[in-house]
Amino acid sequence: MTDYSPERLDVAAILRDEGKAVTLRVPGASSTDPVTGNVTPGTPTSYACHALEEDQNAMTVWTAGAQPGSIVQGGDRFFMLAALDDSGAVLPAPSIDSALVVAGAQLAIKGSRPFQPGDIAIFYKILARG
């Protein structure tokens, strides 16, 4: 299989130069008290990274992987998110449980799809709302 690591590094560098600083916030694992059944949410982890905001059109809607029932709404935003954080570490795959913080505003992720020609994600297309 082809190694796409150099392309992932190139895309991360381009997004760092041309995009904006964002934070991917991933929820932590919750724990359940076996006696009471109460669920305690885990501490979220934040990853400093970069993304390029894109205009909304038919292609951005499809490539962002909009989830069933989350029809695109006015004000929704689309991003191309680097698959590496600012330190060069691989990001966890964004999900609808994650959030994207842009200019201090927390946006709910309503869809996420990797661009993954091989076995590693090069970047993610994100549909965010908030």
N, CA, C and O atoms as a MOPAC input file, in Angstrom:
PM7 MOZYME 1SCF
protein

 N      0.83800 1    -1.18000 1     0.00000 1
 C      0.00000 1     0.00000 1     0.00000 1
 C      0.88500 1     1.24500 1     0.00000 1
 O      1.95500 1     1.24800 1     0.60800 1
 N      0.45100 1     2.27700 1    -0.66500 1
 C      1.20300 1     3.52600 1    -0.76500 1
 C      1.22100 1     4.26000 1     0.57300 1
 O      0.21900 1     4.28500 1     1.28900 1
 N      2.35700 1     4.85100 1     0.90300 1
 C      2.48900 1     5.64400 1     2.12800 1
 C      2.11400 1     7.09100 1     1.81300 1
 O      2.80000 1     7.75700 1     1.03800 1
 N      1.03900 1     7.57000 1     2.40500 1
 C      0.56200 1     8.93500 1     2.17100 1
 C      0.99300 1     9.90200 1     3.27400 1
 O      0.47600 1    11.01700 1     3.34600 1
 N      1.92300 1     9.50000 1     4.12400 1
 C      2.39200 1    10.38200 1     5.20200 1
 C      2.96400 1    11.70700 1     4.68500 1
 O      2.68600 1    12.74900 1     5.27800 1
 N      3.76200 1    11.70500 1     3.58800 1
 C      4.27300 1    12.99000 1     3.09200 1
 C      3.15200 1    13.93700 1     2.65300 1
 O      3.23200 1    15.14600 1     2.86900 1
 N      2.10300 1    13.37300 1     2.03300 1
 C      0.97500 1    14.21500 1     1.60600 1
 C      0.23500 1    14.78300 1     2.81700 1
 O     -0.19900 1    15.93500 1     2.80400 1
 N      0.09700 1    13.97300 1     3.85500 1
 C     -0.56300 1    14.45600 1     5.07900 1
 C      0.22300 1    15.60800 1     5.68700 1
 O     -0.36400 1    16.59400 1     6.13400 1
 N      1.55400 1    15.49000 1     5.70700 1
 C      2.39500 1    16.58700 1     6.21900 1
 C      2.25500 1    17.83300 1     5.36100 1
 O      2.16600 1    18.94200 1     5.88700 1
 N      2.23500 1    17.66100 1     4.03100 1
 C      2.09200 1    18.80200 1     3.11800 1
 C      0.76400 1    19.52400 1     3.32500 1
 O      0.72200 1    20.75300 1     3.38800 1
 N     -0.31800 1    18.75600 1     3.43200 1
 C     -1.64000 1    19.36100 1     3.62500 1
 C     -1.69100 1    20.09500 1     4.96400 1
 O     -2.23400 1    21.19700 1     5.03900 1
 N     -1.14100 1    19.50700 1     6.01100 1
 C     -1.12900 1    20.16900 1     7.32300 1
 C     -0.35900 1    21.48800 1     7.24700 1
 O     -0.77800 1    22.48000 1     7.84300 1
 N      0.75600 1    21.51100 1     6.52400 1
 C      1.54300 1    22.74200 1     6.38300 1
 C      0.76500 1    23.80500 1     5.59900 1
 O      0.78000 1    24.98100 1     5.96300 1
 N      0.09400 1    23.39300 1     4.53700 1
 C     -0.70200 1    24.34100 1     3.74000 1
 C     -1.83900 1    24.91400 1     4.58300 1
 O     -2.08300 1    26.12000 1     4.55700 1
 N     -2.53400 1    24.05800 1     5.32600 1
 C     -3.64200 1    24.54300 1     6.15500 1
 C     -3.13800 1    25.44300 1     7.27800 1
 O     -3.82700 1    26.38700 1     7.66400 1
 N     -1.96500 1    25.17000 1     7.80000 1
 C     -1.38400 1    26.03900 1     8.82400 1
 C     -1.06800 1    27.41900 1     8.23000 1
 O     -1.25300 1    28.44000 1     8.89300 1
 N     -0.59100 1    27.44300 1     6.97500 1
 C     -0.25100 1    28.71500 1     6.31500 1
 C     -1.47700 1    29.47200 1     5.81500 1
 O     -1.54100 1    30.69600 1     5.92800 1
 N     -2.44800 1    28.75100 1     5.26500 1
 C     -3.58500 1    29.38900 1     4.60000 1
 C     -4.86900 1    29.39900 1     5.42500 1
 O     -5.77600 1    30.18200 1     5.14000 1
 N     -4.96000 1    28.54500 1     6.44100 1
 C     -6.19200 1    28.41300 1     7.21300 1
 C     -6.18500 1    29.24500 1     8.47200 1
 O     -5.43200 1    30.21000 1     8.60400 1
 N     -7.05200 1    28.84200 1     9.40400 1
 C     -7.15200 1    29.54700 1    10.67300 1
 C     -6.93200 1    28.56100 1    11.81600 1
 O     -7.18100 1    27.36300 1    11.68300 1
 N     -6.46500 1    29.08800 1    12.92600 1
 C     -6.26100 1    28.26200 1    14.11000 1
 C     -7.62000 1    27.85800 1    14.67600 1
 O     -8.50000 1    28.70100 1    14.85300 1
 N     -7.78700 1    26.57600 1    14.95600 1
 C     -9.01300 1    26.03600 1    15.54900 1
 C     -8.61500 1    25.02500 1    16.61600 1
 O     -7.44800 1    24.64800 1    16.73100 1
 N     -9.58700 1    24.60200 1    17.38000 1
 C     -9.35900 1    23.56400 1    18.38100 1
 C    -10.37700 1    22.45800 1    18.16900 1
 O    -11.57900 1    22.71700 1    18.10600 1
 N     -9.90600 1    21.24200 1    18.05900 1
 C    -10.78700 1    20.08100 1    18.01700 1
 C    -10.94100 1    19.60500 1    19.45700 1
 O     -9.95500 1    19.28000 1    20.11700 1
 N    -12.17700 1    19.56600 1    19.93800 1
 C    -12.45300 1    19.12600 1    21.30300 1
 C    -13.14600 1    17.76900 1    21.23900 1
 O    -14.25200 1    17.64500 1    20.71400 1
 N    -12.47000 1    16.74800 1    21.78700 1
 C    -12.95400 1    15.36600 1    21.75000 1
 C    -13.36900 1    14.96400 1    23.15900 1
 O    -12.59900 1    15.14300 1    24.10300 1
 N    -14.59000 1    14.41700 1    23.31700 1
 C    -15.02900 1    14.05300 1    24.66500 1
 C    -14.20400 1    12.90600 1    25.23900 1
 O    -13.73100 1    12.03000 1    24.51600 1
 N    -14.05000 1    12.93800 1    26.54600 1
 C    -13.35400 1    11.85000 1    27.23100 1
 C    -14.30200 1    10.69200 1    27.49200 1
 O    -15.52000 1    10.83500 1    27.38400 1
 N    -13.74200 1     9.56600 1    27.83000 1
 C    -14.55800 1     8.38600 1    28.12400 1
 C    -15.32700 1     8.60900 1    29.42000 1
 O    -14.75600 1     9.03700 1    30.42200 1
 N    -16.62300 1     8.31800 1    29.39500 1
 C    -17.43500 1     8.46800 1    30.60200 1
 C    -17.30500 1     7.21400 1    31.46200 1
 O    -16.90000 1     6.15200 1    30.98900 1
 N    -17.65600 1     7.36500 1    32.72500 1
 C    -17.64300 1     6.21600 1    33.63300 1
 C    -19.01700 1     6.09300 1    34.27900 1
 O    -19.70600 1     7.08900 1    34.50300 1
 N    -19.39800 1     4.86300 1    34.57000 1
 C    -20.69400 1     4.58900 1    35.17600 1
 C    -20.49600 1     3.96400 1    36.55300 1
 O    -19.75900 1     2.99200 1    36.71700 1
 N    -21.17700 1     4.55200 1    37.53700 1
 C    -21.14700 1     3.99300 1    38.89100 1
 C    -21.98300 1     2.71700 1    38.89100 1
 O    -23.18000 1     2.77600 1    38.60900 1
 N    -21.38000 1     1.55500 1    39.20100 1
 C    -22.12400 1     0.30000 1    39.12800 1
 C    -23.26100 1     0.19300 1    40.14800 1
 O    -24.19200 1    -0.58900 1    39.95600 1
 N    -23.19000 1     0.96600 1    41.21600 1
 C    -24.22400 1     0.89800 1    42.25500 1
 C    -25.41700 1     1.78800 1    41.89500 1
 O    -26.56500 1     1.34500 1    41.90500 1
 N    -25.12100 1     3.04800 1    41.58000 1
 C    -26.20200 1     4.01000 1    41.32100 1
 C    -26.60400 1     4.07600 1    39.85100 1
 O    -27.72100 1     4.47400 1    39.52200 1
 N    -25.68400 1     3.68200 1    38.97000 1
 C    -25.95000 1     3.79800 1    37.53800 1
 C    -25.69800 1     5.19600 1    37.00200 1
 O    -25.89800 1     5.44900 1    35.81400 1
 N    -25.26000 1     6.11200 1    37.86900 1
 C    -24.96600 1     7.47800 1    37.41800 1
 C    -23.76700 1     7.48500 1    36.48000 1
 O    -22.76700 1     6.80600 1    36.71500 1
 N    -23.89000 1     8.26600 1    35.41500 1
 C    -22.81800 1     8.38200 1    34.43400 1
 C    -22.08300 1     9.69600 1    34.65400 1
 O    -22.69600 1    10.76100 1    34.71700 1
 N    -20.77200 1     9.60800 1    34.77100 1
 C    -19.93300 1    10.79700 1    34.91200 1
 C    -19.19000 1    11.00600 1    33.60300 1
 O    -18.40600 1    10.15300 1    33.18600 1
 N    -19.43600 1    12.14700 1    32.94900 1
 C    -18.73900 1    12.37600 1    31.67900 1
 C    -17.24100 1    12.51900 1    31.89700 1
 O    -16.79400 1    13.03300 1    32.92300 1
 N    -16.47800 1    12.06000 1    30.92300 1
 C    -15.02500 1    12.17600 1    30.99000 1
 C    -14.57100 1    13.58100 1    30.64200 1
 O    -15.33500 1    14.37700 1    30.09800 1
 N    -13.33700 1    13.87300 1    30.95800 1
 C    -12.75600 1    15.17600 1    30.65200 1
 C    -12.41000 1    15.24000 1    29.16500 1
 O    -11.71100 1    14.36300 1    28.65700 1
 N    -12.89200 1    16.26800 1    28.46100 1
 C    -12.56800 1    16.35900 1    27.03900 1
 C    -11.09100 1    16.68700 1    26.81400 1
 O    -10.43400 1    17.29100 1    27.66200 1
 N    -10.59800 1    16.28000 1    25.67400 1
 C     -9.23400 1    16.58800 1    25.26600 1
 C     -9.30000 1    17.57400 1    24.11400 1
 O    -10.08000 1    17.39700 1    23.17800 1
 N     -8.47600 1    18.61700 1    24.18400 1
 C     -8.45100 1    19.63900 1    23.14700 1
 C     -7.16400 1    19.53800 1    22.33900 1
 O     -6.08000 1    19.34000 1    22.88800 1
 N     -7.30700 1    19.67800 1    21.03200 1
 C     -6.16700 1    19.60300 1    20.11400 1
 C     -6.09400 1    20.89700 1    19.30600 1
 O     -7.03600 1    21.24200 1    18.59100 1
 N     -4.97900 1    21.60700 1    19.42200 1
 C     -4.76200 1    22.80800 1    18.61700 1
 C     -4.40100 1    22.37300 1    17.20000 1
 O     -3.47900 1    21.58000 1    17.00700 1
 N     -5.11800 1    22.88600 1    16.22100 1
 C     -4.87300 1    22.50400 1    14.83500 1
 C     -5.30600 1    23.63500 1    13.91200 1
 O     -5.64400 1    24.72300 1    14.37900 1
 N     -5.30000 1    23.38900 1    12.62500 1
 C     -5.67500 1    24.40700 1    11.64500 1
 C     -6.68500 1    23.85100 1    10.65900 1
 O     -6.69800 1    22.66100 1    10.34500 1
 N     -7.53800 1    24.76200 1    10.17900 1
 C     -8.56500 1    24.38100 1     9.21000 1
 C     -8.79300 1    25.53300 1     8.24500 1
 O     -8.53700 1    26.69600 1     8.55800 1
 N     -9.27000 1    25.18400 1     7.08800 1
 C     -9.64100 1    26.16100 1     6.07100 1
 C    -11.15400 1    26.14200 1     5.95700 1
 O    -11.74600 1    25.09400 1     5.70100 1
 N    -11.79300 1    27.31100 1     6.14800 1
 C    -13.24500 1    27.37000 1     6.02100 1
 C    -13.60900 1    27.45600 1     4.54400 1
 O    -12.98500 1    28.18700 1     3.77400 1
 N    -14.63600 1    26.69400 1     4.16500 1
 C    -15.04700 1    26.60600 1     2.76700 1
 C    -16.45800 1    27.14800 1     2.58500 1
 O    -17.26800 1    27.13300 1     3.51200 1
 N    -16.73700 1    27.62400 1     1.38300 1
 C    -18.08900 1    28.06200 1     1.04900 1
 C    -18.99900 1    26.85300 1     0.94400 1
 O    -18.55700 1    25.75500 1     0.60400 1
 N    -20.28200 1    27.06400 1     1.24000 1
 C    -21.25700 1    25.98600 1     1.12700 1
 C    -21.68700 1    25.80500 1    -0.31900 1
 O    -22.07700 1    26.75900 1    -0.99300 1
 N    -21.60700 1    24.55500 1    -0.78400 1
 C    -22.13400 1    24.19000 1    -2.10400 1
 C    -22.43400 1    22.69600 1    -2.06700 1
 O    -22.19500 1    22.04000 1    -1.05300 1
 N    -22.94200 1    22.17000 1    -3.13500 1
 C    -23.34300 1    20.76000 1    -3.14200 1
 C    -22.17700 1    19.83600 1    -2.81100 1
 O    -22.36900 1    18.83000 1    -2.12900 1
 N    -20.97900 1    20.15400 1    -3.27600 1
 C    -19.82500 1    19.29000 1    -3.02500 1
 C    -19.39600 1    19.34800 1    -1.55900 1
 O    -19.07300 1    18.31000 1    -0.98100 1
 N    -19.38300 1    20.53700 1    -0.93900 1
 C    -18.98100 1    20.59200 1     0.47000 1
 C    -19.99200 1    19.88200 1     1.35000 1
 O    -19.61100 1    19.26300 1     2.34300 1
 N    -21.27400 1    19.95500 1     1.01000 1
 C    -22.29500 1    19.25900 1     1.78900 1
 C    -22.05900 1    17.75200 1     1.72900 1
 O    -22.07100 1    17.08300 1     2.76200 1
 N    -21.85000 1    17.22400 1     0.55000 1
 C    -21.64600 1    15.78100 1     0.40100 1
 C    -20.34800 1    15.33300 1     1.06100 1
 O    -20.34100 1    14.34300 1     1.79300 1
 N    -19.24600 1    16.04400 1     0.81400 1
 C    -17.95500 1    15.58300 1     1.32100 1
 C    -17.83400 1    15.72700 1     2.82800 1
 O    -16.98300 1    15.07400 1     3.43200 1
 N    -18.65800 1    16.56500 1     3.45700 1
 C    -18.58700 1    16.70100 1     4.91500 1
 C    -19.30600 1    15.56400 1     5.62100 1
 O    -19.25900 1    15.47600 1     6.84800 1
 N    -19.96200 1    14.70400 1     4.88100 1
 C    -20.58800 1    13.53100 1     5.49100 1
 C    -21.74100 1    13.86500 1     6.40400 1
 O    -21.83000 1    13.32500 1     7.50600 1
 N    -22.63500 1    14.75100 1     5.96900 1
 C    -23.78000 1    15.11800 1     6.79100 1
 C    -24.52600 1    13.86500 1     7.23700 1
 O    -24.83200 1    12.99000 1     6.42700 1
 N    -24.80900 1    13.79200 1     8.51700 1
 C    -25.48100 1    12.63300 1     9.09700 1
 C    -26.97400 1    12.67200 1     8.77700 1
 O    -27.54500 1    13.75700 1     8.65800 1
 N    -27.61600 1    11.51600 1     8.63700 1
 C    -29.06500 1    11.49000 1     8.41600 1
 C    -29.78900 1    12.25300 1     9.52600 1
 O    -29.49400 1    12.06800 1    10.70700 1
 N    -30.72800 1    13.10200 1     9.14400 1
 C    -31.47300 1    13.88800 1    10.11900 1
 C    -30.80500 1    15.19900 1    10.46900 1
 O    -31.37800 1    16.00400 1    11.20500 1
 N    -29.60400 1    15.43500 1     9.95900 1
 C    -28.92300 1    16.70000 1    10.25000 1
 C    -28.84200 1    17.53000 1     8.98000 1
 O    -27.76700 1    17.98000 1     8.58200 1
 N    -29.97600 1    17.72200 1     8.36000 1
 C    -30.04000 1    18.46200 1     7.10600 1
 C    -29.29500 1    19.78500 1     7.27100 1
 O    -29.39500 1    20.44100 1     8.30700 1
 N    -28.56400 1    20.15800 1     6.25600 1
 C    -27.78000 1    21.38200 1     6.29700 1
 C    -28.71500 1    22.56900 1     6.49200 1
 O    -29.73900 1    22.69000 1     5.81900 1
 N    -28.34700 1    23.43800 1     7.41900 1
 C    -29.15000 1    24.60500 1     7.75200 1
 C    -28.39000 1    25.87400 1     7.40800 1
 O    -27.16600 1    25.87200 1     7.27600 1
 N    -29.14600 1    26.96200 1     7.26500 1
 C    -28.50500 1    28.25900 1     7.06400 1
 C    -27.57800 1    28.54100 1     8.22900 1
 O    -27.93800 1    28.29600 1     9.38100 1
 N    -26.41200 1    29.04400 1     7.95300 1
 C    -25.44400 1    29.32800 1     9.00300 1
 C    -24.49400 1    28.18400 1     9.29400 1
 O    -23.51600 1    28.36600 1    10.01800 1
 N    -24.76500 1    26.99100 1     8.73600 1
 C    -23.81700 1    25.89800 1     8.90000 1
 C    -22.50000 1    26.27500 1     8.23600 1
 O    -22.47400 1    27.02600 1     7.26200 1
 N    -21.41900 1    25.74700 1     8.77200 1
 C    -20.09000 1    26.08500 1     8.26500 1
 C    -19.35000 1    24.81300 1     7.88900 1
 O    -19.54200 1    23.75800 1     8.49400 1
 N    -18.50200 1    24.93300 1     6.87900 1
 C    -17.75700 1    23.79400 1     6.34500 1
 C    -16.27200 1    24.06500 1     6.46500 1
 O    -15.80400 1    25.17000 1     6.19000 1
 N    -15.53100 1    23.03700 1     6.88400 1
 C    -14.10000 1    23.18300 1     7.10800 1
 C    -13.34400 1    22.00500 1     6.52000 1
 O    -13.84900 1    20.88400 1     6.45700 1
 N    -12.13300 1    22.28500 1     6.09500 1
 C    -11.15500 1    21.26600 1     5.73100 1
 C    -10.15100 1    21.27800 1     6.88400 1
 O     -9.38200 1    22.22800 1     7.03300 1
 N    -10.16000 1    20.21400 1     7.70300 1
 C     -9.37500 1    20.14300 1     8.92800 1
 C     -8.15100 1    19.26900 1     8.72200 1
 O     -8.26500 1    18.14700 1     8.23000 1
 N     -6.98700 1    19.77200 1     9.09300 1
 C     -5.75700 1    18.98700 1     9.00500 1
 C     -5.90100 1    17.71400 1     9.83600 1
 O     -6.58100 1    17.72100 1    10.86200 1
 N     -5.27700 1    16.63500 1     9.40800 1
 C     -5.30900 1    15.37600 1    10.15200 1
 C     -4.19800 1    15.31600 1    11.20300 1
 O     -4.08100 1    14.33600 1    11.93900 1
 N     -3.38600 1    16.37500 1    11.26400 1
 C     -2.31900 1    16.47700 1    12.26500 1
 C     -2.56600 1    17.72200 1    13.10800 1
 O     -3.01400 1    18.74400 1    12.59000 1
 N     -2.27700 1    17.64000 1    14.40700 1
 C     -2.39300 1    18.84100 1    15.22600 1
 C     -1.15100 1    19.70500 1    15.02200 1
 O     -0.25700 1    19.34400 1    14.25600 1
 N     -1.09700 1    20.84000 1    15.70500 1
 C      0.00300 1    21.78300 1    15.48700 1
 C      1.36100 1    21.24500 1    15.91900 1
 O      2.39500 1    21.76200 1    15.49700 1
 N      1.36800 1    20.20600 1    16.76200 1
 C      2.64100 1    19.60700 1    17.17600 1
 C      3.08700 1    18.51300 1    16.20200 1
 O      4.19000 1    17.98100 1    16.32600 1
 N      2.22300 1    18.17600 1    15.22900 1
 C      2.54100 1    17.12800 1    14.27100 1
 C      1.98500 1    15.76600 1    14.64000 1
 O      2.19700 1    14.79200 1    13.91700 1
 N      1.26900 1    15.68700 1    15.76700 1
 C      0.66400 1    14.41500 1    16.18900 1
 C     -0.62800 1    14.17000 1    15.40600 1
 O     -1.31400 1    15.11000 1    15.00600 1
 N     -0.93900 1    12.90900 1    15.20000 1
 C     -2.14900 1    12.53200 1    14.46500 1
 C     -3.38200 1    12.83400 1    15.31500 1
 O     -3.44800 1    12.46200 1    16.48600 1
 N     -4.35400 1    13.51200 1    14.71100 1
 C     -5.61100 1    13.80800 1    15.39700 1
 C     -6.49700 1    12.56900 1    15.45200 1
 O     -6.46600 1    11.74000 1    14.54300 1
 N     -7.29200 1    12.44200 1    16.52000 1
 C     -8.32800 1    11.41200 1    16.48100 1
 C     -9.37400 1    11.83100 1    15.45000 1
 O     -9.57300 1    13.02400 1    15.22200 1
 N    -10.02700 1    10.88200 1    14.84100 1
 C    -11.04000 1    11.20700 1    13.83300 1
 C    -12.17500 1    11.98800 1    14.47600 1
 O    -12.74800 1    11.52700 1    15.46300 1
 N    -12.51600 1    13.16100 1    13.94300 1
 C    -13.64000 1    13.92500 1    14.49400 1
 C    -14.94200 1    13.14900 1    14.31100 1
 O    -15.11800 1    12.43900 1    13.32100 1
 N    -15.84700 1    13.29100 1    15.27300 1
 C    -17.14000 1    12.62600 1    15.18400 1
 C    -18.22400 1    13.61100 1    15.59300 1
 O    -17.92900 1    14.74400 1    15.97300 1
 N    -19.47400 1    13.18000 1    15.51500 1
 C    -20.56700 1    14.06400 1    15.91500 1
 C    -20.59000 1    14.28100 1    17.43000 1
 O    -21.36900 1    15.10000 1    17.91800 1
 N    -19.76400 1    13.57400 1    18.17000 1
 C    -19.61600 1    13.81100 1    19.60900 1
 C    -18.54600 1    14.86500 1    19.89600 1
 O    -18.42400 1    15.34200 1    21.02400 1
 N    -17.77400 1    15.22400 1    18.87100 1
 C    -16.69900 1    16.20600 1    19.01900 1
 C    -17.23500 1    17.61100 1    18.74900 1
 O    -18.36800 1    17.79000 1    18.30200 1
 N    -16.39100 1    18.59800 1    19.03200 1
 C    -16.72600 1    19.98900 1    18.74000 1
 C    -15.51100 1    20.65300 1    18.11000 1
 O    -14.37300 1    20.22400 1    18.30300 1
 N    -15.77900 1    21.70900 1    17.35300 1
 C    -14.71600 1    22.50500 1    16.75200 1
 C    -14.84100 1    23.91400 1    17.31000 1
 O    -15.89600 1    24.53800 1    17.19600 1
 N    -13.77500 1    24.41500 1    17.90900 1
 C    -13.78400 1    25.76400 1    18.47200 1
 C    -13.07500 1    26.67200 1    17.47900 1
 O    -11.90500 1    26.47400 1    17.15200 1
 N    -13.82100 1    27.68600 1    17.00200 1
 C    -13.30900 1    28.61700 1    16.00200 1
 C    -13.49800 1    30.03200 1    16.53500 1
 O    -14.62400 1    30.44600 1    16.81000 1
 N    -12.41800 1    30.76800 1    16.68100 1
 C    -12.46300 1    32.14800 1    17.17800 1
 C    -13.26000 1    32.23700 1    18.47700 1
 O    -14.03600 1    33.17400 1    18.66700 1
 N    -13.07200 1    31.26300 1    19.37400 1
 C    -13.71800 1    31.26900 1    20.67400 1
 C    -15.12900 1    30.69900 1    20.70500 1
 O    -15.68100 1    30.49500 1    21.78700 1
 N    -15.72600 1    30.43600 1    19.54500 1
 C    -17.08500 1    29.89100 1    19.48400 1
 C    -17.02500 1    28.37700 1    19.30700 1
 O    -16.33500 1    27.87800 1    18.41900 1
 N    -17.74800 1    27.65000 1    20.15100 1
 C    -17.78300 1    26.19700 1    20.03500 1
 C    -18.87900 1    25.78900 1    19.06500 1
 O    -20.04300 1    26.14800 1    19.24100 1
 N    -18.49600 1    25.03400 1    18.03700 1
 C    -19.42200 1    24.56000 1    17.01400 1
 C    -19.60100 1    23.05800 1    17.16500 1
 O    -18.63100 1    22.33000 1    17.37500 1
 N    -20.83400 1    22.59700 1    17.06100 1
 C    -21.10900 1    21.16500 1    17.09900 1
 C    -20.77600 1    20.57100 1    15.73800 1
 O    -21.12900 1    21.14000 1    14.70500 1
 N    -20.10500 1    19.43900 1    15.73300 1
 C    -19.80100 1    18.75300 1    14.48000 1
 C    -21.01400 1    17.90800 1    14.10600 1
 O    -21.42400 1    17.02300 1    14.85600 1
 N    -21.58100 1    18.19300 1    12.93900 1
 C    -22.77100 1    17.49100 1    12.45900 1
 C    -22.43100 1    16.46900 1    11.38400 1
 O    -23.27100 1    15.64500 1    11.02400 1
 N    -21.21600 1    16.51700 1    10.87300 1
 C    -20.77100 1    15.55900 1     9.87800 1
 C    -19.26500 1    15.63900 1     9.74100 1
 O    -18.67800 1    16.71200 1     9.88200 1
 N    -18.64300 1    14.51500 1     9.47000 1
 C    -17.19100 1    14.46400 1     9.30000 1
 C    -16.86800 1    13.31000 1     8.37100 1
 O    -17.40500 1    12.21100 1     8.50700 1
 N    -15.99100 1    13.57700 1     7.43600 1
 C    -15.58600 1    12.52400 1     6.50600 1
 C    -14.09300 1    12.68500 1     6.21800 1
 O    -13.63600 1    13.78100 1     5.89400 1
 N    -13.33300 1    11.59300 1     6.33600 1
 C    -11.90500 1    11.70100 1     6.04200 1
 C    -11.64200 1    11.66000 1     4.53800 1
 O    -12.35500 1    10.99100 1     3.79000 1
 N    -10.61500 1    12.38000 1     4.10900 1
 C    -10.04900 1    12.14800 1     2.77900 1
 C     -8.92400 1    11.17200 1     3.04200 1
 O     -7.89700 1    11.53700 1     3.61400 1
 N     -9.11600 1     9.93100 1     2.62500 1
 C     -8.23100 1     8.84200 1     3.01900 1
 C     -8.00200 1     7.90400 1     1.83900 1
 O     -8.68300 1     6.88700 1     1.70900 1
 N     -7.03900 1     8.24600 1     0.97600 1
 C     -6.81100 1     7.39300 1    -0.18500 1
 C     -6.13700 1     6.06700 1     0.15200 1
 O     -6.20100 1     5.11900 1    -0.63100 1
 N     -5.49700 1     6.00000 1     1.30800 1
 C     -4.83300 1     4.76500 1     1.74100 1
 C     -5.31200 1     4.39700 1     3.12400 1
 O     -6.51100 1     4.40600 1     3.40500 1
 N     -4.35600 1     4.06900 1     3.99400 1
 C     -4.74300 1     3.65300 1     5.34000 1
 C     -4.62600 1     4.76500 1     6.37400 1
 O     -4.82600 1     4.51800 1     7.56300 1
 N     -4.30300 1     5.99800 1     5.94200 1
 C     -4.24700 1     7.13000 1     6.87200 1
 C     -5.06100 1     8.29000 1     6.30600 1
 O     -5.13500 1     8.48400 1     5.09300 1
 N     -5.67200 1     9.05900 1     7.21100 1
 C     -6.41800 1    10.24600 1     6.78400 1
 C     -5.43000 1    11.35800 1     6.44200 1
 O     -4.47500 1    11.60800 1     7.17700 1
 N     -5.67600 1    12.01700 1     5.31800 1
 C     -4.85500 1    13.16600 1     4.90900 1
 C     -5.43200 1    14.44200 1     5.52900 1
 O     -4.69100 1    15.29600 1     6.01700 1
 N     -6.78200 1    14.56200 1     5.50400 1
 C     -7.50000 1    15.66000 1     6.14400 1
 C     -8.94000 1    15.21100 1     6.35100 1
 O     -9.33500 1    14.13500 1     5.90500 1
 N     -9.72000 1    16.04800 1     7.03400 1
 C    -11.13900 1    15.76200 1     7.27300 1
 C    -11.98200 1    16.90200 1     6.72900 1
 O    -11.60100 1    18.06800 1     6.83200 1
 N    -13.12300 1    16.56600 1     6.15100 1
 C    -14.13200 1    17.54600 1     5.76500 1
 C    -15.14500 1    17.56800 1     6.89500 1
 O    -15.64500 1    16.52100 1     7.30700 1
 N    -15.44800 1    18.75100 1     7.39400 1
 C    -16.29300 1    18.91000 1     8.57400 1
 C    -17.49300 1    19.79500 1     8.25300 1
 O    -17.35100 1    20.83500 1     7.61100 1
 N    -18.66900 1    19.37900 1     8.70100 1
 C    -19.87500 1    20.20600 1     8.72300 1
 C    -20.08300 1    20.57900 1    10.18300 1
 O    -20.21800 1    19.70100 1    11.03600 1
 N    -20.11000 1    21.88900 1    10.47900 1
 C    -20.23600 1    22.33900 1    11.87200 1
 C    -21.38700 1    23.34300 1    12.00900 1
 O    -21.72500 1    24.06500 1    11.07100 1
 N    -21.96500 1    23.36000 1    13.19200 1
 C    -23.11700 1    24.23200 1    13.46500 1
 C    -22.95600 1    24.84100 1    14.85100 1
 O    -22.47500 1    24.19600 1    15.78200 1
 N    -23.37200 1    26.10400 1    14.96400 1
 C    -23.32900 1    26.68200 1    16.29400 1
 C    -23.46700 1    28.12700 1    16.38700 1
 O    -23.44000 1    28.68100 1    17.48600 1

